[in-house]
Amino acid sequence: MSSEPLCFDIPVSVDVEAVVALARAASTVILGIYNTEVGAWEVEAKADSSPLTRADREANAVICGATGSRRDT
């Protein structure tokens, strides 16, 4: 077994301004929901019993829509 550390050369290019804009868009959705009555939050439980709110789902939709990916929360 080699004692040399693992080295990965993975080229990554990130448009930081786009990431910040996306985070702002998602946070606007989240705060728009959390600044309403608690009943509008629509909290349900995921399979592992952790909470999933309307804000979670809608922010996920904003992020996944912008990135072209889909990941269930």
Secondary structure, DSSP 4 states (H G I P E B T S, - for coil): ---SPP---------HHHHHHHHHHHHHHHHHHHTS-GGGG--EE-TTS-EE-HHHHHHHHHHHHHHT-----
